[in-house]
Amino acid sequence: MCVCLLSVMTLLTLTHMPHTDYSALSFPDRYLAAQMQAIHESVRTECSDPDHPEIPTVTFNEAGNVNKARTLPITFRGRDIIIELGGGRLVLQ
């Protein structure tokens, strides 16, 4: 009886939890994968986020360096991603 009651309460609680969009946080993973591909294959590579067209495309040269330093707005909890010029290091703020 107690297990049944706990199961019902858990289901009711989980169905009413708000959905949080974490897809913007996958951009750093895509960014690093594109940068590693550019370095490994010595080819020019682009990184974009199809789920968030507001995030501009980042281009890497054959050495994995970015073509333009910038701050990318990420709407999840007000986080910003800063891409440093040259080595293309990501800084999360």
Secondary structure, DSSP 8 states (H G I E B T S, - for coil): -HHHHHHHHHHHHHHTS-----GGGGHHHHHHHHHHHHHHHT--EEE--TT-TTS--EEE-TTS-BSS-EEEE--GGG-EEEE-TBT--EEE-
